[in-house]
Amino acid sequence: MPKDLLPQRKPVMKVPATPQNVNTFGDIFGGWLMGQVDIAGGILAIERSGGRVATRAVSNFQFLKPVKVGDLVLCYGEVIRVGRTSITVDMEVYVERRRPPEYHAEVHKVADASIVYVALDPDGKARPVAPA
């Protein structure tokens, strides 16, 4: 996939896939990738809610292709719904993969998910999210 097929918005987060996060076959653990996606989605939910949030639910998390050591993981997200106390974020995850000898960037979509966050007050109780 050419780089111009990446989403036309700025990624929420970029992180390299490193050797300490691999399974015995050399692929990055799915749990590590899920954690990165949750962090990126949480950034969007915090920005939208104006404060603390907690992950309420993850649905439709799909692993589409393996992530390899050395890949640059790009997390894209969009707030798609705001409820009274919740924010739903759709996430798309791509990698830029550069391999010798030319080091041309190959782009692959590797995962997507929908995550629901709940806005929290200082006591950890659900709080209303201000209208947009």
N, CA, C and O atoms as a GROMACS GRO file, in nm:
protein
  528
    1MET      N    1   0.085  -0.118   0.000
    1MET     CA    2   0.000   0.000   0.000
    1MET      C    3   0.090   0.124   0.000
    1MET      O    4   0.176   0.137   0.087
    2PRO      N    5   0.072   0.213  -0.094
    2PRO     CA    6   0.152   0.337  -0.095
    2PRO      C    7   0.119   0.428   0.022
    2PRO      O    8   0.010   0.424   0.078
    3LYS      N    9   0.219   0.510   0.060
    3LYS     CA   10   0.201   0.601   0.173
    3LYS      C   11   0.085   0.697   0.152
    3LYS      O   12   0.024   0.742   0.250
    4ASP      N   13   0.052   0.730   0.027
    4ASP     CA   14  -0.057   0.824   0.004
    4ASP      C   15  -0.194   0.764   0.034
    4ASP      O   16  -0.295   0.835   0.026
    5LEU      N   17  -0.200   0.635   0.067
    5LEU     CA   18  -0.327   0.574   0.104
    5LEU      C   19  -0.351   0.576   0.255
    5LEU      O   20  -0.451   0.522   0.303
    6LEU      N   21  -0.260   0.637   0.329
    6LEU     CA   22  -0.283   0.657   0.472
    6LEU      C   23  -0.397   0.757   0.490
    6LEU      O   24  -0.422   0.838   0.401
    7PRO      N   25  -0.467   0.753   0.604
    7PRO     CA   26  -0.571   0.853   0.628
    7PRO      C   27  -0.515   0.994   0.610
    7PRO      O   28  -0.398   1.020   0.638
    8GLN      N   29  -0.599   1.084   0.565
    8GLN     CA   30  -0.556   1.220   0.534
    8GLN      C   31  -0.552   1.312   0.656
    8GLN      O   32  -0.553   1.434   0.642
    9ARG      N   33  -0.547   1.254   0.773
    9ARG     CA   34  -0.534   1.332   0.896
    9ARG      C   35  -0.406   1.291   0.967
    9ARG      O   36  -0.346   1.188   0.936
   10LYS      N   37  -0.368   1.371   1.061
   10LYS     CA   38  -0.246   1.344   1.138
   10LYS      C   39  -0.269   1.226   1.232
   10LYS      O   40  -0.374   1.217   1.294
   11PRO      N   41  -0.171   1.135   1.243
   11PRO     CA   42  -0.188   1.026   1.339
   11PRO      C   43  -0.189   1.080   1.482
   11PRO      O   44  -0.123   1.178   1.513
   12VAL      N   45  -0.265   1.014   1.567
   12VAL     CA   46  -0.271   1.051   1.708
   12VAL      C   47  -0.138   1.017   1.775
   12VAL      O   48  -0.092   1.087   1.864
   13MET      N   49  -0.079   0.906   1.730
   13MET     CA   50   0.041   0.857   1.794
   13MET      C   51   0.123   0.775   1.695
   13MET      O   52   0.069   0.706   1.609
   14LYS      N   53   0.256   0.784   1.710
   14LYS     CA   54   0.349   0.699   1.636
   14LYS      C   55   0.440   0.634   1.738
   14LYS      O   56   0.489   0.700   1.829
   15VAL      N   57   0.463   0.503   1.722
   15VAL     CA   58   0.552   0.432   1.814
   15VAL      C   59   0.622   0.319   1.739
   15VAL      O   60   0.559   0.249   1.660
   16PRO      N   61   0.752   0.301   1.764
   16PRO     CA   62   0.822   0.190   1.698
   16PRO      C   63   0.792   0.058   1.768
   16PRO      O   64   0.778   0.052   1.890
   17ALA      N   65   0.784  -0.048   1.688
   17ALA     CA   66   0.769  -0.182   1.742
   17ALA      C   67   0.910  -0.236   1.771
   17ALA      O   68   0.992  -0.245   1.680
   18THR      N   69   0.936  -0.271   1.896
   18THR     CA   70   1.071  -0.309   1.938
   18THR      C   71   1.078  -0.455   1.984
   18THR      O   72   0.975  -0.516   2.014
   19PRO      N   73   1.198  -0.511   1.989
   19PRO     CA   74   1.215  -0.654   2.017
   19PRO      C   75   1.158  -0.704   2.149
   19PRO      O   76   1.120  -0.821   2.158
   20GLN      N   77   1.149  -0.620   2.252
   20GLN     CA   78   1.100  -0.670   2.380
   20GLN      C   79   0.950  -0.703   2.378
   20GLN      O   80   0.898  -0.756   2.476
   21ASN      N   81   0.881  -0.672   2.268
   21ASN     CA   82   0.737  -0.696   2.259
   21ASN      C   83   0.700  -0.806   2.161
   21ASN      O   84   0.589  -0.806   2.107
   22VAL      N   85   0.791  -0.902   2.136
   22VAL     CA   86   0.763  -1.005   2.037
   22VAL      C   87   0.729  -1.140   2.101
   22VAL      O   88   0.766  -1.170   2.214
   23ASN      N   89   0.656  -1.220   2.022
   23ASN     CA   90   0.630  -1.358   2.061
   23ASN      C   91   0.743  -1.445   2.006
   23ASN      O   92   0.839  -1.394   1.949
   24THR      N   93   0.732  -1.575   2.023
   24THR     CA   94   0.841  -1.665   1.982
   24THR      C   95   0.860  -1.671   1.830
   24THR      O   96   0.962  -1.723   1.784
   25PHE      N   97   0.765  -1.620   1.754
   25PHE     CA   98   0.776  -1.621   1.608
   25PHE      C   99   0.827  -1.488   1.553
   25PHE      O  100   0.839  -1.471   1.432
   26GLY      N  101   0.855  -1.393   1.642
   26GLY     CA  102   0.909  -1.265   1.598
   26GLY      C  103   0.806  -1.160   1.564
   26GLY      O  104   0.840  -1.051   1.518
   27ASP      N  105   0.678  -1.191   1.587
   27ASP     CA  106   0.572  -1.093   1.564
   27ASP      C  107   0.543  -1.020   1.695
   27ASP      O  108   0.561  -1.075   1.804
   28ILE      N  109   0.500  -0.897   1.684
   28ILE     CA  110   0.466  -0.818   1.802
   28ILE      C  111   0.339  -0.876   1.865
   28ILE      O  112   0.244  -0.911   1.795
   29PHE      N  113   0.339  -0.886   1.999
   29PHE     CA  114   0.222  -0.936   2.072
   29PHE      C  115   0.099  -0.852   2.042
   29PHE      O  116   0.106  -0.729   2.036
   30GLY      N  117  -0.014  -0.918   2.024
   30GLY     CA  118  -0.140  -0.848   2.003
   30GLY      C  119  -0.176  -0.760   2.122
   30GLY      O  120  -0.231  -0.651   2.104
   31GLY      N  121  -0.145  -0.806   2.241
   31GLY     CA  122  -0.176  -0.727   2.362
   31GLY      C  123  -0.100  -0.595   2.366
   31GLY      O  124  -0.152  -0.494   2.412
   32TRP      N  125   0.025  -0.597   2.317
   32TRP     CA  126   0.102  -0.472   2.310
   32TRP      C  127   0.035  -0.375   2.215
   32TRP      O  128   0.021  -0.256   2.245
   33LEU      N  129  -0.006  -0.426   2.098
   33LEU     CA  130  -0.071  -0.340   2.000
   33LEU      C  131  -0.203  -0.286   2.055
   33LEU      O  132  -0.234  -0.168   2.036
   34MET      N  133  -0.279  -0.370   2.123
   34MET     CA  134  -0.405  -0.323   2.183
   34MET      C  135  -0.379  -0.211   2.283
   34MET      O  136  -0.455  -0.114   2.288
   35GLY      N  137  -0.273  -0.224   2.362
   35GLY     CA  138  -0.238  -0.120   2.458
   35GLY      C  139  -0.207   0.013   2.391
   35GLY      O  140  -0.249   0.118   2.438
   36GLN      N  141  -0.132   0.008   2.279
   36GLN     CA  142  -0.100   0.131   2.208
   36GLN      C  143  -0.225   0.196   2.151
   36GLN      O  144  -0.239   0.318   2.154
   37VAL      N  145  -0.315   0.115   2.099
   37VAL     CA  146  -0.440   0.166   2.043
   37VAL      C  147  -0.525   0.229   2.154
   37VAL      O  148  -0.587   0.333   2.132
   38ASP      N  149  -0.528   0.167   2.270
   38ASP     CA  150  -0.604   0.221   2.383
   38ASP      C  151  -0.545   0.355   2.429
   38ASP      O  152  -0.620   0.448   2.461
   39ILE      N  153  -0.414   0.365   2.432
   39ILE     CA  154  -0.350   0.492   2.470
   39ILE      C  155  -0.387   0.601   2.370
   39ILE      O  156  -0.425   0.711   2.409
   40ALA      N  157  -0.375   0.570   2.240
   40ALA     CA  158  -0.406   0.669   2.137
   40ALA      C  159  -0.553   0.711   2.142
   40ALA      O  160  -0.584   0.830   2.133
   41GLY      N  161  -0.642   0.614   2.155
   41GLY     CA  162  -0.784   0.647   2.166
   41GLY      C  163  -0.813   0.729   2.290
   41GLY      O  164  -0.897   0.820   2.288
   42GLY      N  165  -0.743   0.697   2.400
   42GLY     CA  166  -0.760   0.772   2.524
   42GLY      C  167  -0.718   0.918   2.509
   42GLY      O  168  -0.779   1.006   2.570
   43ILE      N  169  -0.616   0.944   2.429
   43ILE     CA  170  -0.574   1.081   2.405
   43ILE      C  171  -0.689   1.160   2.343
   43ILE      O  172  -0.718   1.272   2.385
   44LEU      N  173  -0.753   1.102   2.243
   44LEU     CA  174  -0.866   1.170   2.178
   44LEU      C  175  -0.983   1.190   2.276
   44LEU      O  176  -1.046   1.295   2.276
   45ALA      N  177  -1.010   1.088   2.358
   45ALA     CA  178  -1.120   1.098   2.454
   45ALA      C  179  -1.092   1.204   2.560
   45ALA      O  180  -1.182   1.278   2.601
   46ILE      N  181  -0.967   1.212   2.605
   46ILE     CA  182  -0.928   1.315   2.703
   46ILE      C  183  -0.944   1.453   2.643
   46ILE      O  184  -0.998   1.543   2.707
   47GLU      N  185  -0.898   1.470   2.519
   47GLU     CA  186  -0.912   1.600   2.453
   47GLU      C  187  -1.058   1.639   2.439
   47GLU      O  188  -1.094   1.754   2.463
   48ARG      N  189  -1.143   1.543   2.400
   48ARG     CA  190  -1.285   1.574   2.379
   48ARG      C  191  -1.359   1.598   2.510
   48ARG      O  192  -1.446   1.685   2.517
   49SER      N  193  -1.324   1.521   2.613
   49SER     CA  194  -1.398   1.533   2.740
   49SER      C  195  -1.342   1.643   2.828
   49SER      O  196  -1.411   1.690   2.919
   50GLY      N  197  -1.220   1.686   2.803
   50GLY     CA  198  -1.159   1.789   2.885
   50GLY      C  199  -1.108   1.739   3.019
   50GLY      O  200  -1.093   1.817   3.112
   51GLY      N  201  -1.081   1.610   3.030
   51GLY     CA  202  -1.031   1.557   3.156
   51GLY      C  203  -1.016   1.407   3.155
   51GLY      O  204  -1.008   1.343   3.050
   52ARG      N  205  -1.012   1.354   3.274
   52ARG     CA  206  -0.986   1.212   3.298
   52ARG      C  207  -1.092   1.123   3.231
   52ARG      O  208  -1.211   1.155   3.231
   53VAL      N  209  -1.045   1.010   3.176
   53VAL     CA  210  -1.135   0.911   3.118
   53VAL      C  211  -1.086   0.771   3.157
   53VAL      O  212  -0.972   0.753   3.200
   54ALA      N  213  -1.174   0.675   3.141
   54ALA     CA  214  -1.138   0.534   3.160
   54ALA      C  215  -1.197   0.455   3.044
   54ALA      O  216  -1.304   0.488   2.992
   55THR      N  217  -1.127   0.350   3.006
   55THR     CA  218  -1.176   0.263   2.900
   55THR      C  219  -1.294   0.184   2.954
   55THR      O  220  -1.284   0.120   3.058
   56ARG      N  221  -1.405   0.188   2.883
   56ARG     CA  222  -1.527   0.116   2.924
   56ARG      C  223  -1.543  -0.012   2.845
   56ARG      O  224  -1.576  -0.117   2.902
   57ALA      N  225  -1.519  -0.006   2.714
   57ALA     CA  226  -1.539  -0.123   2.629
   57ALA      C  227  -1.455  -0.111   2.503
   57ALA      O  228  -1.433  -0.002   2.450
   58VAL      N  229  -1.410  -0.226   2.456
   58VAL     CA  230  -1.342  -0.235   2.327
   58VAL      C  231  -1.423  -0.333   2.243
   58VAL      O  232  -1.448  -0.446   2.286
   59SER      N  233  -1.462  -0.291   2.125
   59SER     CA  234  -1.538  -0.383   2.041
   59SER      C  235  -1.479  -0.386   1.901
   59SER      O  236  -1.414  -0.292   1.856
   60ASN      N  237  -1.503  -0.494   1.835
   60ASN     CA  238  -1.460  -0.510   1.697
   60ASN      C  239  -1.312  -0.489   1.676
   60ASN      O  240  -1.270  -0.440   1.572
   61PHE      N  241  -1.230  -0.526   1.775
   61PHE     CA  242  -1.085  -0.515   1.755
   61PHE      C  243  -1.045  -0.626   1.658
   61PHE      O  244  -1.063  -0.744   1.687
   62GLN      N  245  -0.991  -0.585   1.544
   62GLN     CA  246  -0.952  -0.682   1.443
   62GLN      C  247  -0.803  -0.667   1.413
   62GLN      O  248  -0.755  -0.558   1.382
   63PHE      N  249  -0.733  -0.778   1.422
   63PHE     CA  250  -0.593  -0.784   1.381
   63PHE      C  251  -0.593  -0.827   1.234
   63PHE      O  252  -0.636  -0.938   1.202
   64LEU      N  253  -0.546  -0.740   1.148
   64LEU     CA  254  -0.554  -0.767   1.005
   64LEU      C  255  -0.424  -0.826   0.949
   64LEU      O  256  -0.428  -0.911   0.860
   65LYS      N  257  -0.311  -0.781   1.001
   65LYS     CA  258  -0.180  -0.830   0.958
   65LYS      C  259  -0.086  -0.824   1.077
   65LYS      O  260  -0.107  -0.744   1.168
   66PRO      N  261   0.019  -0.908   1.077
   66PRO     CA  262   0.115  -0.902   1.188
   66PRO      C  263   0.199  -0.773   1.184
   66PRO      O  264   0.223  -0.716   1.078
   67VAL      N  265   0.241  -0.731   1.303
   67VAL     CA  266   0.333  -0.619   1.318
   67VAL      C  267   0.470  -0.680   1.346
   67VAL      O  268   0.483  -0.772   1.426
   68LYS      N  269   0.571  -0.628   1.279
   68LYS     CA  270   0.707  -0.681   1.289
   68LYS      C  271   0.797  -0.584   1.364
   68LYS      O  272   0.771  -0.464   1.368
   69VAL      N  273   0.903  -0.637   1.422
   69VAL     CA  274   1.005  -0.553   1.486
   69VAL      C  275   1.058  -0.455   1.381
   69VAL      O  276   1.088  -0.493   1.268
   70GLY      N  277   1.068  -0.330   1.420
   70GLY     CA  278   1.117  -0.227   1.330
   70GLY      C  279   1.007  -0.150   1.260
   70GLY      O  280   1.033  -0.043   1.205
   71ASP      N  281   0.885  -0.202   1.262
   71ASP     CA  282   0.773  -0.128   1.203
   71ASP      C  283   0.746  -0.002   1.284
   71ASP      O  284   0.761  -0.002   1.406
   72LEU      N  285   0.708   0.104   1.216
   72LEU     CA  286   0.660   0.224   1.284
   72LEU      C  287   0.509   0.215   1.286
   72LEU      O  288   0.445   0.216   1.180
   73VAL      N  289   0.451   0.205   1.406
   73VAL     CA  290   0.308   0.189   1.422
   73VAL      C  291   0.244   0.327   1.426
   73VAL      O  292   0.283   0.413   1.504
   74LEU      N  293   0.145   0.348   1.340
   74LEU     CA  294   0.074   0.475   1.329
   74LEU      C  295  -0.071   0.454   1.370
   74LEU      O  296  -0.143   0.377   1.307
   75CYS      N  297  -0.114   0.521   1.476
   75CYS     CA  298  -0.250   0.509   1.527
   75CYS      C  299  -0.332   0.631   1.486
   75CYS      O  300  -0.300   0.744   1.525
   76TYR      N  301  -0.435   0.608   1.409
   76TYR     CA  302  -0.527   0.712   1.366
   76TYR      C  303  -0.659   0.691   1.437
   76TYR      O  304  -0.701   0.577   1.457
   77GLY      N  305  -0.725   0.800   1.475
   77GLY     CA  306  -0.852   0.785   1.543
   77GLY      C  307  -0.945   0.901   1.516
   77GLY      O  308  -0.904   1.009   1.472
   78GLU      N  309  -1.072   0.875   1.545
   78GLU     CA  310  -1.174   0.976   1.526
   78GLU      C  311  -1.285   0.954   1.628
   78GLU      O  312  -1.334   0.842   1.645
   79VAL      N  313  -1.324   1.062   1.697
   79VAL     CA  314  -1.440   1.054   1.786
   79VAL      C  315  -1.563   1.043   1.698
   79VAL      O  316  -1.588   1.131   1.615
   80ILE      N  317  -1.640   0.936   1.716
   80ILE     CA  318  -1.757   0.917   1.630
   80ILE      C  319  -1.889   0.935   1.704
   80ILE      O  320  -1.995   0.950   1.642
   81ARG      N  321  -1.883   0.935   1.837
   81ARG     CA  322  -2.006   0.952   1.915
   81ARG      C  323  -1.972   1.008   2.051
   81ARG      O  324  -1.874   0.968   2.114
   82VAL      N  325  -2.054   1.100   2.097
   82VAL     CA  326  -2.042   1.152   2.233
   82VAL      C  327  -2.177   1.136   2.300
   82VAL      O  328  -2.277   1.191   2.254
   83GLY      N  329  -2.179   1.059   2.408
   83GLY     CA  330  -2.300   1.040   2.485
   83GLY      C  331  -2.300   1.134   2.605
   83GLY      O  332  -2.223   1.229   2.610
   84ARG      N  333  -2.386   1.106   2.701
   84ARG     CA  334  -2.392   1.192   2.820
   84ARG      C  335  -2.261   1.187   2.898
   84ARG      O  336  -2.210   1.291   2.940
   85THR      N  337  -2.206   1.066   2.917
   85THR     CA  338  -2.080   1.052   2.990
   85THR      C  339  -1.975   0.975   2.911
   85THR      O  340  -1.864   0.953   2.960
   86SER      N  341  -2.008   0.935   2.790
   86SER     CA  342  -1.917   0.849   2.714
   86SER      C  343  -1.871   0.911   2.582
   86SER      O  344  -1.936   1.000   2.527
   87ILE      N  345  -1.759   0.861   2.535
   87ILE     CA  346  -1.702   0.903   2.408
   87ILE      C  347  -1.662   0.776   2.334
   87ILE      O  348  -1.588   0.694   2.389
   88THR      N  349  -1.709   0.758   2.211
   88THR     CA  350  -1.671   0.642   2.131
   88THR      C  351  -1.572   0.688   2.025
   88THR      O  352  -1.594   0.786   1.954
   89VAL      N  353  -1.462   0.613   2.017
   89VAL     CA  354  -1.354   0.647   1.924
   89VAL      C  355  -1.331   0.528   1.831
   89VAL      O  356  -1.314   0.414   1.876
   90ASP      N  357  -1.330   0.555   1.701
   90ASP     CA  358  -1.291   0.452   1.604
   90ASP      C  359  -1.143   0.469   1.576
   90ASP      O  360  -1.095   0.580   1.552
   91MET      N  361  -1.072   0.358   1.578
   91MET     CA  362  -0.927   0.360   1.558
   91MET      C  363  -0.889   0.277   1.436
   91MET      O  364  -0.949   0.173   1.408
   92GLU      N  365  -0.789   0.325   1.363
   92GLU     CA  366  -0.728   0.252   1.253
   92GLU      C  367  -0.577   0.251   1.279
   92GLU      O  368  -0.519   0.352   1.318
   93VAL      N  369  -0.514   0.135   1.256
   93VAL     CA  370  -0.372   0.122   1.284
   93VAL      C  371  -0.300   0.076   1.157
   93VAL      O  372  -0.338  -0.021   1.092
   94TYR      N  373  -0.196   0.149   1.125
   94TYR     CA  374  -0.112   0.120   1.009
   94TYR      C  375   0.031   0.102   1.056
   94TYR      O  376   0.068   0.145   1.165
   95VAL      N  377   0.112   0.040   0.971
   95VAL     CA  378   0.256   0.039   0.995
   95VAL      C  379   0.326   0.088   0.870
   95VAL      O  380   0.282   0.066   0.758
   96GLU      N  381   0.439   0.155   0.895
   96GLU     CA  382   0.535   0.183   0.789
   96GLU      C  383   0.647   0.082   0.809
   96GLU      O  384   0.710   0.077   0.914
   97ARG      N  385   0.670   0.002   0.709
   97ARG     CA  386   0.770  -0.105   0.717
   97ARG      C  387   0.882  -0.072   0.618
   97ARG      O  388   0.859  -0.059   0.497
   98ARG      N  389   1.002  -0.059   0.670
   98ARG     CA  390   1.118  -0.030   0.586
   98ARG      C  391   1.218  -0.145   0.600
   98ARG      O  392   1.261  -0.178   0.710
   99ARG      N  393   1.252  -0.204   0.488
   99ARG     CA  394   1.344  -0.318   0.488
   99ARG      C  395   1.456  -0.294   0.388
   99ARG      O  396   1.436  -0.228   0.286
  100PRO      N  397   1.575  -0.348   0.418
  100PRO     CA  398   1.687  -0.334   0.325
  100PRO      C  399   1.656  -0.407   0.195
  100PRO      O  400   1.569  -0.494   0.194
  101PRO      N  401   1.722  -0.377   0.087
  101PRO     CA  402   1.832  -0.281   0.079
  101PRO      C  403   1.787  -0.138   0.049
  101PRO      O  404   1.863  -0.045   0.076
  102GLU      N  405   1.667  -0.117  -0.006
  102GLU     CA  406   1.628   0.019  -0.047
  102GLU      C  407   1.564   0.102   0.064
  102GLU      O  408   1.570   0.224   0.060
  103TYR      N  409   1.506   0.038   0.162
  103TYR     CA  410   1.438   0.105   0.272
  103TYR      C  411   1.319   0.189   0.226
  103TYR      O  412   1.286   0.291   0.287
  104HIS      N  413   1.255   0.146   0.118
  104HIS     CA  414   1.131   0.211   0.077
  104HIS      C  415   1.023   0.177   0.179
  104HIS      O  416   1.018   0.065   0.229
  105ALA      N  417   0.939   0.273   0.210
  105ALA     CA  418   0.833   0.249   0.308
  105ALA      C  419   0.718   0.174   0.244
  105ALA      O  420   0.658   0.220   0.146
  106GLU      N  421   0.688   0.057   0.299
  106GLU     CA  422   0.565  -0.014   0.265
  106GLU      C  423   0.466   0.022   0.374
  106GLU      O  424   0.502   0.027   0.491
  107VAL      N  425   0.343   0.047   0.337
  107VAL     CA  426   0.240   0.080   0.435
  107VAL      C  427   0.138  -0.033   0.437
  107VAL      O  428   0.090  -0.077   0.332
  108HIS      N  429   0.104  -0.078   0.559
  108HIS     CA  430   0.005  -0.184   0.575
  108HIS      C  431  -0.093  -0.145   0.684
  108HIS      O  432  -0.053  -0.096   0.789
  109LYS      N  433  -0.222  -0.165   0.659
  109LYS     CA  434  -0.321  -0.151   0.766
  109LYS      C  435  -0.316  -0.281   0.845
  109LYS      O  436  -0.331  -0.389   0.788
  110VAL      N  437  -0.295  -0.269   0.978
  110VAL     CA  438  -0.275  -0.390   1.058
  110VAL      C  439  -0.386  -0.416   1.158
  110VAL      O  440  -0.399  -0.529   1.208
  111ALA      N  441  -0.467  -0.315   1.190
  111ALA     CA  442  -0.575  -0.337   1.289
  111ALA      C  443  -0.674  -0.223   1.284
  111ALA      O  444  -0.646  -0.114   1.234
  112ASP      N  445  -0.792  -0.250   1.338
  112ASP     CA  446  -0.889  -0.144   1.365
  112ASP      C  447  -0.975  -0.186   1.484
  112ASP      O  448  -0.983  -0.304   1.519
  113ALA      N  449  -1.038  -0.087   1.544
  113ALA     CA  450  -1.118  -0.113   1.665
  113ALA      C  451  -1.210   0.004   1.693
  113ALA      O  452  -1.193   0.113   1.640
  114SER      N  453  -1.307  -0.021   1.778
  114SER     CA  454  -1.395   0.083   1.831
  114SER      C  455  -1.383   0.076   1.983
  114SER      O  456  -1.396  -0.032   2.042
  115ILE      N  457  -1.358   0.190   2.046
  115ILE     CA  458  -1.336   0.193   2.191
  115ILE      C  459  -1.428   0.296   2.255
  115ILE      O  460  -1.442   0.408   2.205
  116VAL      N  461  -1.490   0.258   2.365
  116VAL     CA  462  -1.576   0.349   2.441
  116VAL      C  463  -1.503   0.388   2.569
  116VAL      O  464  -1.456   0.303   2.644
  117TYR      N  465  -1.495   0.518   2.593
  117TYR     CA  466  -1.434   0.573   2.714
  117TYR      C  467  -1.544   0.644   2.793
  117TYR      O  468  -1.641   0.694   2.736
  118VAL      N  469  -1.528   0.646   2.925
  118VAL     CA  470  -1.620   0.717   3.013
  118VAL      C  471  -1.544   0.830   3.079
  118VAL      O  472  -1.434   0.811   3.131
  119ALA      N  473  -1.603   0.949   3.076
  119ALA     CA  474  -1.543   1.064   3.143
  119ALA      C  475  -1.560   1.048   3.293
  119ALA      O  476  -1.667   1.009   3.340
  120LEU      N  477  -1.454   1.079   3.369
  120LEU     CA  478  -1.457   1.061   3.514
  120LEU      C  479  -1.430   1.191   3.587
  120LEU      O  480  -1.354   1.276   3.540
  121ASP      N  481  -1.494   1.205   3.702
  121ASP     CA  482  -1.465   1.320   3.789
  121ASP      C  483  -1.345   1.284   3.878
  121ASP      O  484  -1.294   1.173   3.869
  122PRO      N  485  -1.301   1.376   3.964
  122PRO     CA  486  -1.184   1.348   4.050
  122PRO      C  487  -1.202   1.228   4.143
  122PRO      O  488  -1.104   1.169   4.188
  123ASP      N  489  -1.328   1.192   4.172
  123ASP     CA  490  -1.353   1.076   4.258
  123ASP      C  491  -1.367   0.945   4.180
  123ASP      O  492  -1.395   0.840   4.238
  124GLY      N  493  -1.349   0.952   4.049
  124GLY     CA  494  -1.359   0.831   3.968
  124GLY      C  495  -1.500   0.794   3.929
  124GLY      O  496  -1.524   0.683   3.883
  125LYS      N  497  -1.594   0.885   3.947
  125LYS     CA  498  -1.734   0.860   3.908
  125LYS      C  499  -1.760   0.922   3.771
  125LYS      O  500  -1.699   1.023   3.735
  126ALA      N  501  -1.852   0.861   3.697
  126ALA     CA  502  -1.886   0.913   3.564
  126ALA      C  503  -1.933   1.057   3.574
  126ALA      O  504  -2.009   1.093   3.665
  127ARG      N  505  -1.888   1.140   3.482
  127ARG     CA  506  -1.930   1.280   3.478
  127ARG      C  507  -1.979   1.313   3.338
  127ARG      O  508  -1.938   1.249   3.241
  128PRO      N  509  -2.065   1.412   3.327
  128PRO     CA  510  -2.114   1.451   3.194
  128PRO      C  511  -2.004   1.508   3.106
  128PRO      O  512  -1.910   1.572   3.154
  129VAL      N  513  -2.016   1.483   2.977
  129VAL     CA  514  -1.926   1.541   2.878
  129VAL      C  515  -1.998   1.662   2.820
  129VAL      O  516  -2.114   1.655   2.780
  130ALA      N  517  -1.927   1.773   2.814
  130ALA     CA  518  -1.986   1.897   2.762
  130ALA      C  519  -2.019   1.879   2.614
  130ALA      O  520  -1.945   1.814   2.540
  131PRO      N  521  -2.132   1.937   2.572
  131PRO     CA  522  -2.165   1.931   2.428
  131PRO      C  523  -2.057   2.000   2.345
  131PRO      O  524  -1.986   2.089   2.394
  132ALA      N  525  -2.045   1.959   2.220
  132ALA     CA  526  -1.942   2.017   2.131
  132ALA      C  527  -1.970   2.163   2.099
  132ALA      O  528  -1.893   2.226   2.026
   0.00000   0.00000   0.00000
